[in-house]
């Protein structure tokens, strides 16, 4: 028996120097998740630009400073790889979500602050 590789939908966004990636589990694409009054649609326009495997998804997570992750699989894999804190994970209708913002300062910026 061959296990199918995890698949993820990815949309990369660049505005000037700012880079962001939206990544979701492929099986969530075009689904609607709800809990109480909160309703979220996992839109192909927002998440569905490209299909990648786990290795490529984790590479994107490592290289991109702003991330919006949706899905139990991608969020769990990112946590297992120590690329984000499990304390930042939220759930809506049993589906995990994670927002990541990485801040980097140059030595010159750090010196100005001290």
Helices and strands as residue ranges (DSSP letters): E 7-15, E 18-25, G 26-28, E 32-35, E 38-41, H 44-47, E 50-53, H 54-63, E 66-70, H 72-80, G 86-88, E 90-92, E 95-101, H 107-113
